[in-house]
């Protein structure tokens, strides 16, 4: 849960901006997006597997190319 105390001489706009940043950093928005619809366990595993494959491919490209850039 995110708590925000209003500072002295802080406008409502500044407080709202600070609140949005706190919510974003805490991961609440991301969790709400994930939990919005039910996802079967097999789909969760599939997404994780695909994400790992993409990450491995990206890391492999970064290691083989000079200065971390894609080969031309």
Predicted model as a PDB file, atoms N, CA, C, CB and O in Angstrom, pLDDT in the B-factor column:
MODEL        1                                                                  
ATOM      1  N   UNK A   1       0.834  -1.172   0.000  1.00 85.00           N  
ATOM      2  CA  UNK A   1       0.000   0.000   0.000  1.00 85.00           C  
ATOM      3  C   UNK A   1       0.884   1.241   0.000  1.00 85.00           C  
ATOM      4  CB  UNK A   1      -0.951  -0.006   1.207  1.00 85.00           C  
ATOM      5  O   UNK A   1       1.868   1.316   0.735  1.00 85.00           O  
ATOM      6  N   UNK A   2       0.528   2.194  -0.815  1.00 89.00           N  
ATOM      7  CA  UNK A   2       1.304   3.419  -0.944  1.00 89.00           C  
ATOM      8  C   UNK A   2       0.676   4.496  -0.068  1.00 89.00           C  
ATOM      9  CB  UNK A   2       1.378   3.881  -2.425  1.00 89.00           C  
ATOM     10  O   UNK A   2      -0.529   4.737  -0.126  1.00 89.00           O  
ATOM     11  N   UNK A   3       1.514   5.140   0.744  1.00 92.00           N  
ATOM     12  CA  UNK A   3       1.039   6.237   1.585  1.00 92.00           C  
ATOM     13  C   UNK A   3       1.789   7.500   1.196  1.00 92.00           C  
ATOM     14  CB  UNK A   3       1.232   5.916   3.103  1.00 92.00           C  
ATOM     15  O   UNK A   3       2.989   7.468   0.926  1.00 92.00           O  
ATOM     16  N   UNK A   4       1.074   8.601   1.171  1.00 92.00           N  
ATOM     17  CA  UNK A   4       1.662   9.868   0.791  1.00 92.00           C  
ATOM     18  C   UNK A   4       1.223  10.918   1.798  1.00 92.00           C  
ATOM     19  CB  UNK A   4       1.257  10.269  -0.653  1.00 92.00           C  
ATOM     20  O   UNK A   4       0.029  11.114   2.026  1.00 92.00           O  
ATOM     21  N   UNK A   5       2.186  11.582   2.393  1.00 92.00           N  
ATOM     22  CA  UNK A   5       1.853  12.689   3.294  1.00 92.00           C  
ATOM     23  C   UNK A   5       2.191  13.982   2.571  1.00 92.00           C  
ATOM     24  CB  UNK A   5       2.626  12.581   4.666  1.00 92.00           C  
ATOM     25  O   UNK A   5       3.249  14.109   1.955  1.00 92.00           O  
ATOM     26  N   UNK A   6       1.290  14.921   2.655  1.00 92.00           N  
ATOM     27  CA  UNK A   6       1.458  16.189   1.972  1.00 92.00           C  
ATOM     28  C   UNK A   6       2.555  16.997   2.654  1.00 92.00           C  
ATOM     29  CB  UNK A   6       0.134  16.977   1.947  1.00 92.00           C  
ATOM     30  O   UNK A   6       2.547  17.155   3.875  1.00 92.00           O  
ATOM     31  N   UNK A   7       3.480  17.499   1.881  1.00 92.00           N  
ATOM     32  CA  UNK A   7       4.571  18.312   2.419  1.00 92.00           C  
ATOM     33  C   UNK A   7       4.110  19.759   2.558  1.00 92.00           C  
ATOM     34  CB  UNK A   7       5.828  18.225   1.512  1.00 92.00           C  
ATOM     35  O   UNK A   7       3.094  20.166   1.995  1.00 92.00           O  
ATOM     36  N   UNK A   8       4.878  20.512   3.314  1.00 93.00           N  
ATOM     37  CA  UNK A   8       4.549  21.936   3.462  1.00 93.00           C  
ATOM     38  C   UNK A   8       4.697  22.636   2.116  1.00 93.00           C  
ATOM     39  CB  UNK A   8       5.459  22.611   4.532  1.00 93.00           C  
ATOM     40  O   UNK A   8       5.645  22.383   1.372  1.00 93.00           O  
ATOM     41  N   UNK A   9       3.769  23.500   1.823  1.00 94.00           N  
ATOM     42  CA  UNK A   9       3.776  24.309   0.598  1.00 94.00           C  
ATOM     43  C   UNK A   9       3.828  23.456  -0.674  1.00 94.00           C  
ATOM     44  CB  UNK A   9       4.960  25.263   0.617  1.00 94.00           C  
ATOM     45  O   UNK A   9       4.372  23.890  -1.689  1.00 94.00           O  
ATOM     46  N   UNK A  10       3.266  22.246  -0.621  1.00 94.00           N  
ATOM     47  CA  UNK A  10       3.220  21.391  -1.798  1.00 94.00           C  
ATOM     48  C   UNK A  10       1.832  21.499  -2.428  1.00 94.00           C  
ATOM     49  CB  UNK A  10       3.557  19.911  -1.432  1.00 94.00           C  
ATOM     50  O   UNK A  10       0.818  21.317  -1.754  1.00 94.00           O  
ATOM     51  N   UNK A  11       1.801  21.795  -3.712  1.00 95.00           N  
ATOM     52  CA  UNK A  11       0.512  21.933  -4.381  1.00 95.00           C  
ATOM     53  C   UNK A  11      -0.097  20.556  -4.620  1.00 95.00           C  
ATOM     54  CB  UNK A  11       0.665  22.698  -5.714  1.00 95.00           C  
ATOM     55  O   UNK A  11       0.576  19.532  -4.501  1.00 95.00           O  
ATOM     56  N   UNK A  12      -1.365  20.554  -4.956  1.00 95.00           N  
ATOM     57  CA  UNK A  12      -2.059  19.297  -5.220  1.00 95.00           C  
ATOM     58  C   UNK A  12      -1.465  18.612  -6.451  1.00 95.00           C  
ATOM     59  CB  UNK A  12      -3.570  19.543  -5.416  1.00 95.00           C  
ATOM     60  O   UNK A  12      -1.359  17.387  -6.487  1.00 95.00           O  
ATOM     61  N   UNK A  13      -1.085  19.385  -7.443  1.00 96.00           N  
ATOM     62  CA  UNK A  13      -0.502  18.809  -8.656  1.00 96.00           C  
ATOM     63  C   UNK A  13       0.817  18.100  -8.358  1.00 96.00           C  
ATOM     64  CB  UNK A  13      -0.283  19.899  -9.707  1.00 96.00           C  
ATOM     65  O   UNK A  13       1.078  17.016  -8.879  1.00 96.00           O  
ATOM     66  N   UNK A  14       1.641  18.717  -7.522  1.00 96.00           N  
ATOM     67  CA  UNK A  14       2.915  18.087  -7.153  1.00 96.00           C  
ATOM     68  C   UNK A  14       2.675  16.807  -6.369  1.00 96.00           C  
ATOM     69  CB  UNK A  14       3.781  19.055  -6.329  1.00 96.00           C  
ATOM     70  O   UNK A  14       3.376  15.813  -6.561  1.00 96.00           O  
ATOM     71  N   UNK A  15       1.683  16.834  -5.487  1.00 96.00           N  
ATOM     72  CA  UNK A  15       1.374  15.657  -4.692  1.00 96.00           C  
ATOM     73  C   UNK A  15       0.869  14.512  -5.577  1.00 96.00           C  
ATOM     74  CB  UNK A  15       0.333  16.001  -3.621  1.00 96.00           C  
ATOM     75  O   UNK A  15       1.241  13.354  -5.381  1.00 96.00           O  
ATOM     76  N   UNK A  16       0.027  14.847  -6.542  1.00 96.00           N  
ATOM     77  CA  UNK A  16      -0.484  13.825  -7.457  1.00 96.00           C  
ATOM     78  C   UNK A  16       0.664  13.241  -8.279  1.00 96.00           C  
ATOM     79  CB  UNK A  16      -1.572  14.416  -8.390  1.00 96.00           C  
ATOM     80  O   UNK A  16       0.719  12.029  -8.487  1.00 96.00           O  
ATOM     81  N   UNK A  17       1.565  14.077  -8.740  1.00 96.00           N  
ATOM     82  CA  UNK A  17       2.716  13.614  -9.516  1.00 96.00           C  
ATOM     83  C   UNK A  17       3.576  12.667  -8.668  1.00 96.00           C  
ATOM     84  CB  UNK A  17       3.562  14.821 -10.013  1.00 96.00           C  
ATOM     85  O   UNK A  17       4.012  11.619  -9.144  1.00 96.00           O  
ATOM     86  N   UNK A  18       3.810  13.048  -7.414  1.00 95.00           N  
ATOM     87  CA  UNK A  18       4.600  12.211  -6.512  1.00 95.00           C  
ATOM     88  C   UNK A  18       3.891  10.889  -6.233  1.00 95.00           C  
ATOM     89  CB  UNK A  18       4.874  12.952  -5.196  1.00 95.00           C  
ATOM     90  O   UNK A  18       4.529   9.838  -6.164  1.00 95.00           O  
ATOM     91  N   UNK A  19       2.566  10.945  -6.072  1.00 95.00           N  
ATOM     92  CA  UNK A  19       1.780   9.737  -5.833  1.00 95.00           C  
ATOM     93  C   UNK A  19       1.872   8.780  -7.021  1.00 95.00           C  
ATOM     94  CB  UNK A  19       0.313  10.099  -5.558  1.00 95.00           C  
ATOM     95  O   UNK A  19       2.040   7.574  -6.838  1.00 95.00           O  
ATOM     96  N   UNK A  20       1.764   9.314  -8.227  1.00 94.00           N  
ATOM     97  CA  UNK A  20       1.866   8.471  -9.429  1.00 94.00           C  
ATOM     98  C   UNK A  20       3.216   7.768  -9.502  1.00 94.00           C  
ATOM     99  CB  UNK A  20       1.651   9.312 -10.692  1.00 94.00           C  
ATOM    100  O   UNK A  20       3.296   6.592  -9.855  1.00 94.00           O  
ATOM    101  N   UNK A  21       4.278   8.503  -9.165  1.00 95.00           N  
ATOM    102  CA  UNK A  21       5.613   7.898  -9.185  1.00 95.00           C  
ATOM    103  C   UNK A  21       5.717   6.788  -8.140  1.00 95.00           C  
ATOM    104  CB  UNK A  21       6.696   8.969  -8.933  1.00 95.00           C  
ATOM    105  O   UNK A  21       6.291   5.731  -8.403  1.00 95.00           O  
ATOM    106  N   UNK A  22       5.164   7.032  -6.966  1.00 94.00           N  
ATOM    107  CA  UNK A  22       5.206   6.011  -5.911  1.00 94.00           C  
ATOM    108  C   UNK A  22       4.456   4.752  -6.331  1.00 94.00           C  
ATOM    109  CB  UNK A  22       4.611   6.562  -4.607  1.00 94.00           C  
ATOM    110  O   UNK A  22       4.922   3.637  -6.096  1.00 94.00           O  
ATOM    111  N   UNK A  23       3.299   4.933  -6.952  1.00 94.00           N  
ATOM    112  CA  UNK A  23       2.508   3.786  -7.400  1.00 94.00           C  
ATOM    113  C   UNK A  23       3.263   3.016  -8.481  1.00 94.00           C  
ATOM    114  CB  UNK A  23       1.128   4.246  -7.930  1.00 94.00           C  
ATOM    115  O   UNK A  23       3.278   1.785  -8.478  1.00 94.00           O  
ATOM    116  N   UNK A  24       3.885   3.740  -9.396  1.00 93.00           N  
ATOM    117  CA  UNK A  24       4.629   3.086 -10.475  1.00 93.00           C  
ATOM    118  C   UNK A  24       5.808   2.296  -9.921  1.00 93.00           C  
ATOM    119  CB  UNK A  24       5.122   4.123 -11.492  1.00 93.00           C  
ATOM    120  O   UNK A  24       6.043   1.159 -10.330  1.00 93.00           O  
ATOM    121  N   UNK A  25       6.543   2.888  -9.000  1.00 94.00           N  
ATOM    122  CA  UNK A  25       7.712   2.217  -8.429  1.00 94.00           C  
ATOM    123  C   UNK A  25       7.323   1.001  -7.591  1.00 94.00           C  
ATOM    124  CB  UNK A  25       8.510   3.194  -7.575  1.00 94.00           C  
ATOM    125  O   UNK A  25       8.079   0.033  -7.519  1.00 94.00           O  
ATOM    126  N   UNK A  26       6.168   1.041  -6.967  1.00 94.00           N  
ATOM    127  CA  UNK A  26       5.761  -0.070  -6.111  1.00 94.00           C  
ATOM    128  C   UNK A  26       5.294  -1.274  -6.923  1.00 94.00           C  
ATOM    129  CB  UNK A  26       4.657   0.375  -5.169  1.00 94.00           C  
ATOM    130  O   UNK A  26       5.208  -2.379  -6.386  1.00 94.00           O  
ATOM    131  N   UNK A  27       4.990  -1.082  -8.209  1.00 93.00           N  
ATOM    132  CA  UNK A  27       4.590  -2.193  -9.062  1.00 93.00           C  
ATOM    133  C   UNK A  27       3.107  -2.508  -9.016  1.00 93.00           C  
ATOM    134  CB  UNK A  27       5.351  -3.401  -8.686  1.00 93.00           C  
ATOM    135  O   UNK A  27       2.686  -3.553  -9.511  1.00 93.00           O  
ATOM    136  N   UNK A  28       2.314  -1.637  -8.441  1.00 92.00           N  
ATOM    137  CA  UNK A  28       0.874  -1.875  -8.310  1.00 92.00           C  
ATOM    138  C   UNK A  28       0.207  -1.903  -9.685  1.00 92.00           C  
ATOM    139  CB  UNK A  28       0.224  -0.792  -7.423  1.00 92.00           C  
ATOM    140  O   UNK A  28      -0.619  -2.774  -9.959  1.00 92.00           O  
ATOM    141  N   UNK A  29       0.564  -0.953 -10.546  1.00 91.00           N  
ATOM    142  CA  UNK A  29      -0.053  -0.907 -11.879  1.00 91.00           C  
ATOM    143  C   UNK A  29       0.259  -2.163 -12.673  1.00 91.00           C  
ATOM    144  CB  UNK A  29       0.423   0.326 -12.650  1.00 91.00           C  
ATOM    145  O   UNK A  29      -0.609  -2.704 -13.358  1.00 91.00           O  
ATOM    146  N   UNK A  30       1.491  -2.622 -12.580  1.00 91.00           N  
ATOM    147  CA  UNK A  30       1.894  -3.827 -13.314  1.00 91.00           C  
ATOM    148  C   UNK A  30       1.115  -5.039 -12.813  1.00 91.00           C  
ATOM    149  CB  UNK A  30       3.414  -4.072 -13.170  1.00 91.00           C  
ATOM    150  O   UNK A  30       0.662  -5.864 -13.607  1.00 91.00           O  
ATOM    151  N   UNK A  31       0.963  -5.143 -11.502  1.00 93.00           N  
ATOM    152  CA  UNK A  31       0.239  -6.278 -10.933  1.00 93.00           C  
ATOM    153  C   UNK A  31      -1.240  -6.246 -11.312  1.00 93.00           C  
ATOM    154  CB  UNK A  31       0.387  -6.291  -9.414  1.00 93.00           C  
ATOM    155  O   UNK A  31      -1.835  -7.291 -11.573  1.00 93.00           O  
ATOM    156  N   UNK A  32      -1.824  -5.074 -11.344  1.00 93.00           N  
ATOM    157  CA  UNK A  32      -3.229  -4.946 -11.742  1.00 93.00           C  
ATOM    158  C   UNK A  32      -3.405  -5.395 -13.184  1.00 93.00           C  
ATOM    159  CB  UNK A  32      -3.720  -3.491 -11.570  1.00 93.00           C  
ATOM    160  O   UNK A  32      -4.368  -6.088 -13.512  1.00 93.00           O  
ATOM    161  N   UNK A  33      -2.460  -4.994 -14.057  1.00 92.00           N  
ATOM    162  CA  UNK A  33      -2.523  -5.390 -15.465  1.00 92.00           C  
ATOM    163  C   UNK A  33      -2.430  -6.910 -15.597  1.00 92.00           C  
ATOM    164  CB  UNK A  33      -1.393  -4.712 -16.271  1.00 92.00           C  
ATOM    165  O   UNK A  33      -3.142  -7.513 -16.400  1.00 92.00           O  
ATOM    166  N   UNK A  34      -1.550  -7.526 -14.807  1.00 91.00           N  
ATOM    167  CA  UNK A  34      -1.371  -8.978 -14.878  1.00 91.00           C  
ATOM    168  C   UNK A  34      -2.602  -9.700 -14.362  1.00 91.00           C  
ATOM    169  CB  UNK A  34      -0.138  -9.410 -14.081  1.00 91.00           C  
ATOM    170  O   UNK A  34      -3.003 -10.715 -14.931  1.00 91.00           O  
ATOM    171  N   UNK A  35      -3.206  -9.198 -13.299  1.00 93.00           N  
ATOM    172  CA  UNK A  35      -4.343  -9.864 -12.671  1.00 93.00           C  
ATOM    173  C   UNK A  35      -5.692  -9.474 -13.258  1.00 93.00           C  
ATOM    174  CB  UNK A  35      -4.344  -9.571 -11.215  1.00 93.00           C  
ATOM    175  O   UNK A  35      -6.732  -9.922 -12.775  1.00 93.00           O  
ATOM    176  N   UNK A  36      -5.683  -8.655 -14.282  1.00 95.00           N  
ATOM    177  CA  UNK A  36      -6.942  -8.184 -14.854  1.00 95.00           C  
ATOM    178  C   UNK A  36      -7.773  -9.349 -15.400  1.00 95.00           C  
ATOM    179  CB  UNK A  36      -6.670  -7.164 -15.965  1.00 95.00           C  
ATOM    180  O   UNK A  36      -8.990  -9.387 -15.224  1.00 95.00           O  
ATOM    181  N   UNK A  37      -7.109 -10.290 -16.058  1.00 96.00           N  
ATOM    182  CA  UNK A  37      -7.782 -11.463 -16.599  1.00 96.00           C  
ATOM    183  C   UNK A  37      -7.083 -12.706 -16.085  1.00 96.00           C  
ATOM    184  CB  UNK A  37      -7.798 -11.439 -18.149  1.00 96.00           C  
ATOM    185  O   UNK A  37      -5.877 -12.692 -15.836  1.00 96.00           O  
ATOM    186  N   UNK A  38      -7.835 -13.776 -15.927  1.00 96.00           N  
ATOM    187  CA  UNK A  38      -7.251 -15.035 -15.482  1.00 96.00           C  
ATOM    188  C   UNK A  38      -6.370 -15.595 -16.586  1.00 96.00           C  
ATOM    189  CB  UNK A  38      -8.352 -16.052 -15.088  1.00 96.00           C  
ATOM    190  O   UNK A  38      -6.739 -15.593 -17.760  1.00 96.00           O  
ATOM    191  N   UNK A  39      -5.215 -16.066 -16.194  1.00 95.00           N  
ATOM    192  CA  UNK A  39      -4.302 -16.675 -17.149  1.00 95.00           C  
ATOM    193  C   UNK A  39      -3.985 -18.081 -16.668  1.00 95.00           C  
ATOM    194  CB  UNK A  39      -3.001 -15.828 -17.317  1.00 95.00           C  
ATOM    195  O   UNK A  39      -3.573 -18.283 -15.525  1.00 95.00           O  
ATOM    196  N   UNK A  40      -4.180 -19.039 -17.544  1.00 96.00           N  
ATOM    197  CA  UNK A  40      -3.923 -20.423 -17.171  1.00 96.00           C  
ATOM    198  C   UNK A  40      -2.445 -20.594 -16.832  1.00 96.00           C  
ATOM    199  CB  UNK A  40      -4.340 -21.387 -18.309  1.00 96.00           C  
ATOM    200  O   UNK A  40      -1.591 -19.915 -17.402  1.00 96.00           O  
ATOM    201  N   UNK A  41      -2.145 -21.502 -15.903  1.00 97.00           N  
ATOM    202  CA  UNK A  41      -0.741 -21.728 -15.536  1.00 97.00           C  
ATOM    203  C   UNK A  41       0.131 -22.092 -16.729  1.00 97.00           C  
ATOM    204  CB  UNK A  41      -0.651 -22.823 -14.499  1.00 97.00           C  
ATOM    205  O   UNK A  41       1.299 -21.707 -16.782  1.00 97.00           O  
ATOM    206  N   UNK A  42      -0.423 -22.831 -17.686  1.00 98.00           N  
ATOM    207  CA  UNK A  42       0.367 -23.199 -18.863  1.00 98.00           C  
ATOM    208  C   UNK A  42       0.725 -21.951 -19.678  1.00 98.00           C  
ATOM    209  CB  UNK A  42      -0.409 -24.212 -19.743  1.00 98.00           C  
ATOM    210  O   UNK A  42       1.821 -21.873 -20.235  1.00 98.00           O  
ATOM    211  N   UNK A  43      -0.183 -20.981 -19.752  1.00 96.00           N  
ATOM    212  CA  UNK A  43       0.102 -19.743 -20.472  1.00 96.00           C  
ATOM    213  C   UNK A  43       1.164 -18.923 -19.755  1.00 96.00           C  
ATOM    214  CB  UNK A  43      -1.170 -18.919 -20.639  1.00 96.00           C  
ATOM    215  O   UNK A  43       2.018 -18.313 -20.398  1.00 96.00           O  
ATOM    216  N   UNK A  44       1.113 -18.907 -18.424  1.00 95.00           N  
ATOM    217  CA  UNK A  44       2.117 -18.183 -17.650  1.00 95.00           C  
ATOM    218  C   UNK A  44       3.495 -18.773 -17.911  1.00 95.00           C  
ATOM    219  CB  UNK A  44       1.787 -18.228 -16.144  1.00 95.00           C  
ATOM    220  O   UNK A  44       4.458 -18.038 -18.130  1.00 95.00           O  
ATOM    221  N   UNK A  45       3.590 -20.101 -17.888  1.00 97.00           N  
ATOM    222  CA  UNK A  45       4.870 -20.774 -18.143  1.00 97.00           C  
ATOM    223  C   UNK A  45       5.344 -20.510 -19.565  1.00 97.00           C  
ATOM    224  CB  UNK A  45       4.743 -22.289 -17.903  1.00 97.00           C  
ATOM    225  O   UNK A  45       6.534 -20.301 -19.801  1.00 97.00           O  
ATOM    226  N   UNK A  46       4.411 -20.520 -20.510  1.00 98.00           N  
ATOM    227  CA  UNK A  46       4.767 -20.286 -21.907  1.00 98.00           C  
ATOM    228  C   UNK A  46       5.329 -18.882 -22.088  1.00 98.00           C  
ATOM    229  CB  UNK A  46       3.546 -20.491 -22.818  1.00 98.00           C  
ATOM    230  O   UNK A  46       6.344 -18.703 -22.761  1.00 98.00           O  
ATOM    231  N   UNK A  47       4.674 -17.882 -21.489  1.00 96.00           N  
ATOM    232  CA  UNK A  47       5.172 -16.507 -21.587  1.00 96.00           C  
ATOM    233  C   UNK A  47       6.550 -16.373 -20.964  1.00 96.00           C  
ATOM    234  CB  UNK A  47       4.203 -15.540 -20.914  1.00 96.00           C  
ATOM    235  O   UNK A  47       7.414 -15.685 -21.508  1.00 96.00           O  
ATOM    236  N   UNK A  48       6.765 -17.030 -19.815  1.00 97.00           N  
ATOM    237  CA  UNK A  48       8.069 -16.974 -19.153  1.00 97.00           C  
ATOM    238  C   UNK A  48       9.141 -17.639 -20.017  1.00 97.00           C  
ATOM    239  CB  UNK A  48       8.002 -17.653 -17.769  1.00 97.00           C  
ATOM    240  O   UNK A  48      10.264 -17.142 -20.102  1.00 97.00           O  
ATOM    241  N   UNK A  49       8.802 -18.752 -20.654  1.00 98.00           N  
ATOM    242  CA  UNK A  49       9.759 -19.463 -21.505  1.00 98.00           C  
ATOM    243  C   UNK A  49      10.135 -18.606 -22.716  1.00 98.00           C  
ATOM    244  CB  UNK A  49       9.173 -20.820 -21.966  1.00 98.00           C  
ATOM    245  O   UNK A  49      11.309 -18.509 -23.072  1.00 98.00           O  
ATOM    246  N   UNK A  50       9.134 -17.986 -23.346  1.00 98.00           N  
ATOM    247  CA  UNK A  50       9.409 -17.126 -24.498  1.00 98.00           C  
ATOM    248  C   UNK A  50      10.238 -15.904 -24.104  1.00 98.00           C  
ATOM    249  CB  UNK A  50       8.100 -16.678 -25.145  1.00 98.00           C  
ATOM    250  O   UNK A  50      11.129 -15.485 -24.844  1.00 98.00           O  
ATOM    251  N   UNK A  51       9.941 -15.343 -22.944  1.00 97.00           N  
ATOM    252  CA  UNK A  51      10.708 -14.194 -22.465  1.00 97.00           C  
ATOM    253  C   UNK A  51      12.168 -14.590 -22.242  1.00 97.00           C  
ATOM    254  CB  UNK A  51      10.094 -13.636 -21.157  1.00 97.00           C  
ATOM    255  O   UNK A  51      13.076 -13.832 -22.585  1.00 97.00           O  
ATOM    256  N   UNK A  52      12.397 -15.777 -21.668  1.00 98.00           N  
ATOM    257  CA  UNK A  52      13.756 -16.248 -21.434  1.00 98.00           C  
ATOM    258  C   UNK A  52      14.487 -16.493 -22.750  1.00 98.00           C  
ATOM    259  CB  UNK A  52      13.739 -17.526 -20.595  1.00 98.00           C  
ATOM    260  O   UNK A  52      15.678 -16.205 -22.860  1.00 98.00           O  
ATOM    261  N   UNK A  53      13.784 -17.021 -23.747  1.00 97.00           N  
ATOM    262  CA  UNK A  53      14.402 -17.251 -25.054  1.00 97.00           C  
ATOM    263  C   UNK A  53      14.809 -15.925 -25.699  1.00 97.00           C  
ATOM    264  CB  UNK A  53      13.437 -18.020 -25.979  1.00 97.00           C  
ATOM    265  O   UNK A  53      15.905 -15.816 -26.247  1.00 97.00           O  
ATOM    266  N   UNK A  54      13.944 -14.930 -25.638  1.00 96.00           N  
ATOM    267  CA  UNK A  54      14.269 -13.622 -26.203  1.00 96.00           C  
ATOM    268  C   UNK A  54      15.465 -12.999 -25.479  1.00 96.00           C  
ATOM    269  CB  UNK A  54      13.049 -12.685 -26.122  1.00 96.00           C  
ATOM    270  O   UNK A  54      16.356 -12.428 -26.108  1.00 96.00           O  
ATOM    271  N   UNK A  55      15.472 -13.118 -24.147  1.00 96.00           N  
ATOM    272  CA  UNK A  55      16.577 -12.568 -23.369  1.00 96.00           C  
ATOM    273  C   UNK A  55      17.882 -13.260 -23.732  1.00 96.00           C  
ATOM    274  CB  UNK A  55      16.300 -12.708 -21.867  1.00 96.00           C  
ATOM    275  O   UNK A  55      18.911 -12.600 -23.879  1.00 96.00           O  
ATOM    276  N   UNK A  56      17.855 -14.585 -23.878  1.00 95.00           N  
ATOM    277  CA  UNK A  56      19.058 -15.339 -24.242  1.00 95.00           C  
ATOM    278  C   UNK A  56      19.541 -14.940 -25.629  1.00 95.00           C  
ATOM    279  CB  UNK A  56      18.786 -16.853 -24.192  1.00 95.00           C  
ATOM    280  O   UNK A  56      20.743 -14.791 -25.849  1.00 95.00           O  
ATOM    281  N   UNK A  57      18.610 -14.765 -26.570  1.00 94.00           N  
ATOM    282  CA  UNK A  57      18.978 -14.363 -27.924  1.00 94.00           C  
ATOM    283  C   UNK A  57      19.609 -12.976 -27.906  1.00 94.00           C  
ATOM    284  CB  UNK A  57      17.747 -14.384 -28.853  1.00 94.00           C  
ATOM    285  O   UNK A  57      20.615 -12.739 -28.575  1.00 94.00           O  
ATOM    286  N   UNK A  58      19.022 -12.064 -27.143  1.00 93.00           N  
ATOM    287  CA  UNK A  58      19.554 -10.707 -27.055  1.00 93.00           C  
ATOM    288  C   UNK A  58      20.953 -10.713 -26.430  1.00 93.00           C  
ATOM    289  CB  UNK A  58      18.606  -9.810 -26.235  1.00 93.00           C  
ATOM    290  O   UNK A  58      21.851 -10.020 -26.909  1.00 93.00           O  
ATOM    291  N   UNK A  59      21.135 -11.496 -25.361  1.00 92.00           N  
ATOM    292  CA  UNK A  59      22.442 -11.575 -24.713  1.00 92.00           C  
ATOM    293  C   UNK A  59      23.479 -12.182 -25.651  1.00 92.00           C  
ATOM    294  CB  UNK A  59      22.352 -12.398 -23.423  1.00 92.00           C  
ATOM    295  O   UNK A  59      24.630 -11.746 -25.677  1.00 92.00           O  
ATOM    296  N   UNK A  60      23.073 -13.180 -26.413  1.00 91.00           N  
ATOM    297  CA  UNK A  60      23.982 -13.824 -27.357  1.00 91.00           C  
ATOM    298  C   UNK A  60      24.418 -12.825 -28.429  1.00 91.00           C  
ATOM    299  CB  UNK A  60      23.311 -15.058 -28.005  1.00 91.00           C  
ATOM    300  O   UNK A  60      25.587 -12.796 -28.811  1.00 91.00           O  
ATOM    301  N   UNK A  61      23.476 -12.005 -28.915  1.00 88.00           N  
ATOM    302  CA  UNK A  61      23.822 -10.996 -29.912  1.00 88.00           C  
ATOM    303  C   UNK A  61      24.764  -9.945 -29.334  1.00 88.00           C  
ATOM    304  CB  UNK A  61      22.559 -10.328 -30.449  1.00 88.00           C  
ATOM    305  O   UNK A  61      25.689  -9.493 -30.010  1.00 88.00           O  
ATOM    306  N   UNK A  62      24.528  -9.563 -28.100  1.00 85.00           N  
ATOM    307  CA  UNK A  62      25.371  -8.547 -27.463  1.00 85.00           C  
ATOM    308  C   UNK A  62      26.793  -9.060 -27.257  1.00 85.00           C  
ATOM    309  CB  UNK A  62      24.769  -8.118 -26.120  1.00 85.00           C  
ATOM    310  O   UNK A  62      27.749  -8.295 -27.379  1.00 85.00           O  
ATOM    311  N   UNK A  63      26.941 -10.347 -26.946  1.00 83.00           N  
ATOM    312  CA  UNK A  63      28.271 -10.902 -26.705  1.00 83.00           C  
ATOM    313  C   UNK A  63      29.063 -11.080 -27.992  1.00 83.00           C  
ATOM    314  CB  UNK A  63      28.156 -12.230 -25.990  1.00 83.00           C  
ATOM    315  O   UNK A  63      30.283 -10.912 -27.993  1.00 83.00           O  
ATOM    316  N   UNK A  64      28.396 -11.413 -29.077  1.00 79.00           N  
ATOM    317  CA  UNK A  64      29.112 -11.708 -30.321  1.00 79.00           C  
ATOM    318  C   UNK A  64      29.443 -10.469 -31.126  1.00 79.00           C  
ATOM    319  CB  UNK A  64      28.303 -12.641 -31.166  1.00 79.00           C  
ATOM    320  O   UNK A  64      30.404 -10.471 -31.895  1.00 79.00           O  
ATOM    321  N   UNK A  65      28.668  -9.415 -30.964  1.00 68.00           N  
ATOM    322  CA  UNK A  65      28.908  -8.217 -31.777  1.00 68.00           C  
ATOM    323  C   UNK A  65      29.891  -7.281 -31.081  1.00 68.00           C  
ATOM    324  CB  UNK A  65      27.584  -7.480 -32.062  1.00 68.00           C  
ATOM    325  O   UNK A  65      29.967  -7.266 -29.852  1.00 68.00           O  
ATOM    326  N   UNK A  66      30.639  -6.506 -31.848  1.00 65.00           N  
ATOM    327  CA  UNK A  66      31.624  -5.581 -31.255  1.00 65.00           C  
ATOM    328  C   UNK A  66      30.923  -4.425 -30.544  1.00 65.00           C  
ATOM    329  CB  UNK A  66      32.579  -5.029 -32.345  1.00 65.00           C  
ATOM    330  O   UNK A  66      29.953  -3.865 -31.053  1.00 65.00           O  
ATOM    331  N   UNK A  67      31.415  -4.088 -29.394  1.00 61.00           N  
ATOM    332  CA  UNK A  67      30.931  -2.939 -28.600  1.00 61.00           C  
ATOM    333  C   UNK A  67      29.456  -3.045 -28.285  1.00 61.00           C  
ATOM    334  CB  UNK A  67      31.194  -1.634 -29.337  1.00 61.00           C  
ATOM    335  O   UNK A  67      28.800  -2.020 -28.099  1.00 61.00           O  
ATOM    336  N   UNK A  68      28.906  -4.254 -28.217  1.00 57.00           N  
ATOM    337  CA  UNK A  68      27.521  -4.439 -27.837  1.00 57.00           C  
ATOM    338  C   UNK A  68      26.516  -3.990 -28.874  1.00 57.00           C  
ATOM    339  CB  UNK A  68      27.266  -3.726 -26.589  1.00 57.00           C  
ATOM    340  O   UNK A  68      25.343  -3.795 -28.554  1.00 57.00           O  
ATOM    341  N   UNK A  69      26.949  -3.823 -30.106  1.00 60.00           N  
ATOM    342  CA  UNK A  69      26.040  -3.383 -31.163  1.00 60.00           C  
ATOM    343  C   UNK A  69      25.680  -4.557 -32.046  1.00 60.00           C  
ATOM    344  CB  UNK A  69      26.668  -2.253 -32.000  1.00 60.00           C  
ATOM    345  O   UNK A  69      26.391  -5.561 -32.090  1.00 60.00           O  
ATOM    346  N   UNK A  70      24.591  -4.424 -32.735  1.00 59.00           N  
ATOM    347  CA  UNK A  70      24.160  -5.472 -33.646  1.00 59.00           C  
ATOM    348  C   UNK A  70      25.085  -5.523 -34.851  1.00 59.00           C  
ATOM    349  CB  UNK A  70      22.707  -5.245 -34.090  1.00 59.00           C  
ATOM    350  O   UNK A  70      25.555  -4.484 -35.313  1.00 59.00           O  
ATOM    351  N   UNK A  71      25.351  -6.709 -35.363  1.00 58.00           N  
ATOM    352  CA  UNK A  71      26.185  -6.797 -36.565  1.00 58.00           C  
ATOM    353  C   UNK A  71      25.450  -6.201 -37.768  1.00 58.00           C  
ATOM    354  CB  UNK A  71      26.577  -8.269 -36.849  1.00 58.00           C  
ATOM    355  O   UNK A  71      24.235  -6.346 -37.901  1.00 58.00           O  
ATOM    356  N   UNK A  72      26.190  -5.545 -38.622  1.00 56.00           N  
ATOM    357  CA  UNK A  72      25.607  -4.870 -39.784  1.00 56.00           C  
ATOM    358  C   UNK A  72      25.540  -5.798 -40.970  1.00 56.00           C  
ATOM    359  CB  UNK A  72      26.406  -3.627 -40.144  1.00 56.00           C  
ATOM    360  O   UNK A  72      25.076  -5.402 -42.039  1.00 56.00           O  
TER     361      UNK A  72                                                      
ENDMDL                                                                          
END                                                                             
